Amino acid sequence: MCIPFVCCSVLLLLLSQTGTGAHVIGEWDYRVPPVQLADGGEVHEEWQFRRDGSFVQMLRMEAHGTYKIAGNHLISTLVKWFPDPTEFSIEGNVLIIKVDGEEVRLERLSSFSPSTDAVVGRWGVKVPFFDQVGVFEIALTGDGGITLKFQGQAMKGRYRIKNSLLTTIDRTGTTKYQFRLERGLLFLKPLDEANSEEKKYRRIRR
């Protein structure tokens, strides 16, 4: 084992994450304005920059509302997502929702509690999501809250920082961003896209 080489590698890694580069480590969230899905829906883009030089990027869409059950129908304030009322049934750990004559089958993602209504919990199914496979999820709470979520497949890769340039490398290729940190916020602007706008991300976790 070459001790000097190992020590040198560790030192270079530490040096690469000092200064501005070290401050980018953590999880960041960008709410896409003014895109609103429906009924208060939101689009979020999330980045996770890790200390080892790897990153994870995800796109998430959410809408929140309330619901009530009337027989075998679900009545929700998210009327742009579901017709009012929406017929449903439960077969074991599968929630079946009928929309425009078509059945959508969602598997239970959370444990079942006998003390709550059978429909309460998290239900999900894999669906096409832009040019990838994502997950559509419905979460129904015991107090009448409903959340609809589309979660895209995570994009993973490596990143490096030099001065005000952040470079990411993933399965789609290499992307360069002009970046800066200001008042605890992360600003990113793609340099490879014409007329791209600078995005402002807030930190959600270190």
LINZI-V740909 format. One record per backbone hydrogen bond with DSSP energy under -1.0 kcal/mol. NH is the residue of the N-H (numbers start at 1). CO is the residue of the C=O. E is the energy in kcal/mol with one decimal. If there is no record, write none. Layout:
nh:co:e
NH:CO:E
NH:CO:E
This chain:
nh:co:e
3:1:-1.1
6:2:-2.0
7:3:-2.5
8:4:-2.2
9:5:-2.3
10:6:-2.3
11:7:-2.2
12:8:-2.4
13:9:-2.0
14:10:-2.3
15:11:-2.4
16:12:-2.1
18:15:-1.2
21:18:-1.0
25:22:-1.0
26:49:-2.5
27:205:-3.6
28:47:-3.1
29:202:-2.6
30:45:-2.4
32:43:-2.8
42:62:-3.3
44:60:-3.6
45:30:-2.7
46:58:-2.9
47:28:-2.3
48:56:-2.2
49:26:-2.7
50:54:-2.8
53:50:-1.6
55:157:-2.2
56:48:-1.8
57:155:-2.7
58:46:-2.4
60:44:-3.1
61:150:-2.6
62:42:-2.7
63:148:-2.0
65:146:-2.5
67:144:-2.0
68:75:-2.0
70:73:-2.6
73:70:-1.2
74:86:-3.3
75:68:-2.9
77:66:-2.4
79:77:-1.7
81:78:-1.6
82:78:-2.1
86:74:-2.6
88:72:-2.6
89:96:-1.9
91:94:-2.5
94:91:-1.1
95:106:-3.3
96:89:-3.2
97:104:-2.7
98:87:-2.5
99:102:-3.0
102:99:-2.1
104:97:-3.0
106:95:-2.8
107:124:-2.5
108:93:-2.7
109:122:-3.9
116:113:-1.9
120:117:-1.6
121:140:-2.4
123:138:-2.8
124:107:-2.6
125:136:-2.0
127:134:-2.2
129:132:-3.5
132:129:-1.7
134:127:-3.3
135:151:-2.2
136:125:-3.1
137:149:-3.0
138:123:-2.9
139:147:-2.6
140:121:-2.7
141:145:-2.6
144:141:-1.4
146:65:-2.4
147:139:-2.1
148:63:-2.8
149:137:-2.6
150:61:-2.7
151:135:-2.6
152:59:-2.8
155:57:-3.1
157:55:-1.8
158:169:-2.5
159:53:-2.8
160:167:-2.1
162:165:-2.6
165:162:-2.3
166:177:-2.9
167:160:-2.8
168:175:-2.8
169:158:-2.9
170:173:-2.5
173:170:-1.5
175:168:-2.5
177:166:-2.9
178:189:-2.7
179:164:-2.3
180:187:-1.6
182:185:-2.3
185:182:-1.8
186:201:-2.3
187:180:-2.9
188:199:-2.2
189:178:-1.7
191:176:-2.9
196:193:-1.1
199:188:-3.3
201:186:-3.4
202:29:-2.6
204:27:-2.6
205:27:-1.4
